[in-house]
C-alpha cells in the first residue's frame, strides 16, 4: 500500500554513479541498525542485488537512461516495507516512493510521518533543481516586503509552482499558528512552506490582492492542479498540533493521488526490461531459425553427393539445430518465470484492493451528507447547526408525512445537544441590557468565541476571528433597544 510518492526535478550535475553512491550512503548511515545491509558496496554495475531474503537492495538499468533502485525490508511479523528510487537521466527527474504491505492501520497518515530522509540528502548536496525560481527546502521560507513577489505573483496568477504552496499567516498576537520548522521538515520535497515574517505583511497582500482576505493564523494550501484548487484551515487556540497534522495529511494525500508514468516506478521499469529482453530473445530466435532453415536447405542440396558426406552433414546439422533449440527453451523458461513473478505482484495488489474495499464496505451506515470546506469553530459546531436547522424546519412539516418522519429520525439519531441555542441564550442575556462594553460583557463574549477590537469609537466583535462574521457595537449606546438589536443581529449571524 502506497504511503508516499513524489517526483522531483534533479540538477544536471548528478551522474548515475553519484545516484548509486548516494543511495548506498543513505542505507549505510541509517540511525536504525536493523535497516542497514551489512557490507553493502557497489561494484560499478547497474544490475545487481545485495542482502538477504528479508533485507535487500537491488539495482536495475533500462536502456542506459533510467536507473531504478528498490530497498526492501520484511519485519518479524511479516510486514514488507519497500522504498523505491527511480532516476530518469534523460529527463533529469527522480521518483521517490514508499510502500508497505496492506494493514488496516496503514489507511491513515501516521501522526509522526515525515517525507524520506533521502530528500534531505538531496537538498544538502544541492541536487534538487529550483521550482520556478523557488528553492526546494526542508525549512520554512520567511516572506516579507523584500521577497513578497514570491507570494503576490503566485496569487495574481503570474507564476506557478510544481509543488503545493503552504502559506501561513501570523496570529493576532504575531505568533505562528503551528511549529513551522517541524511542518517544513515533515513536508520537505512535497510542498513549499512560506511563513509571514510579521503581521505587517498582511498590508502587502491586501495591496496586491485586494479581493482576498487572510484571517489571523490561517493556513492556505494552494495546489498545482487547478481542479483541486485551494484548501484553507483556520487557527483555533489550543488546536495547534491538530492543525499541523491536518496540513501534513492534506499535502501527503494530494501527493499520493498524482498519476505517475509507469517508467517512474520499480514495477514499470522491470516490466520494460522484461519486454526488452523478450523482444531481443525473439529476434535472436528468428535469426537462429533462419540459420537452421538455411542449413536444412543446404543439407537437401547435398543429397546427390556421396552418402558418407550426406550422413555426416545431416548429423552435424541436427546437432547444431538441437543445440540452438535447447538454448531457446532455456530463454523461454526464464521469461516465463519472470512473467510469473509479475503475475504474483498483480495478485498481491488485487488482495490489497480487496482489503480496502472490505474496510469501506464493513461500515454498517453510510453518511447521509459529506463535509464541505468549512471547519468547526468548536467541536460539533457544524453538526449542531444542521440539527438546529432541521429541528426548526420540523415544526413546519405536517406529521405522518415522509419528510417529517425522515427529518425526525435524523434528529433523534444524532444526539442533538442544542449547543448553539445555549450559546445564543448566553449572548442574549449579555447584550439585552447593553450599556457599553464592560469587562463582564467582554469576558462573556470571549467565552463563546468572539474576538473584540476597538477603533476608538465603536467596538467590533469578530466570531472566531473570521471577518465574515462581524457585529458592530456602540461604545455608549443612546438607544435603549441597541443591546437587544445587537443580540438579535449576533444570534442571526452566527447561531
Number of C-alpha atoms within 10 A of each C-alpha: 18 15 20 22 23 21 21 22 19 20 14 14 9 15 12 16 12 10 18 22 14 16 17 16 15 15 19 18 11 13 10 9 11 11 17 19 20 15 9 16 13 15 8 10 11 19 14 14 16 17 16 12 9 13 19 20 22 16 20 20 20 18 9 12 13 21 24 27 25 20 22 21 22 17 11 8 6 10 12 17 17 19 18 22 23 25 28 21 17 10 12 18 19 21 21 22 23 18 17 17 16 19 12 9 8 14 13 10 18 13 13 8 15 18 21 17 14 17 20 17 16 17 18 12 11 16 18 24 19 17 15 10 10 12 14 24 22 23 18 21 21 14 19 19 13 7 11 16 18 15 17 18 14 14 16 11 8 9 14 15 17 17 21 21 22 24 20 26 26 25 20 14 9 15 15 21 25 21 11 18 13 14 20 23 18 21 24 22 25 27 25 27 25 22 20 23 18 16 17 13 17 17 12 15 20 14 11 16 14 10 8 10 13 18 19 25 25 20 25 19 21 23 22 15 13 8 7 10 10 16 15 17 19 22 24 20 10 9 11 15 12 12 18 19 17 14 19 22 18 13 20 22 15 17 20 15 12 12 9 13 9 13 19 23 22 21 16 14 20 19 17 15 16 17 14 14 14 17 12 12 16 15 12 13 17 12 11 16 15 12 14 19 12 12 19 17 11 14 17 13 11 16 14 9 9 9 11 9 13 17 14 11 19 19 11 14 17 15 11 14 18 13 11 16 15 12 11 17 11 11 17 15 11 13 17 13 12 15 15 12 12 16 12 12 13 12 12 14 15 12 13 16 14 12 15 17 11 11 12 11 11 9 9 6 7 8 7 6 6 5 9 6 8 11 14 11 16 11 9 13 16 16 15 20 18 12 22 20 10 15 17 10 12 18 10 9 14 11 12 8 9 11 13 16 14 11 16 16 11 15 16 10 8 11 11 16 13 15 15 19 15 12 18 20 14 16 21 20 16 19 24 17 14 24 17 17 20 11 9 9 17 16 14 17 22 15 12 16 17 21 18 20 12 13 7 7 10 16 18 18 23 20 22 22 23 18 14 12 14 20 18 16 21 18 17 14 15 9 10 12 14 19 22 17 17 20 24 16 15 21 17 10 13 14 18
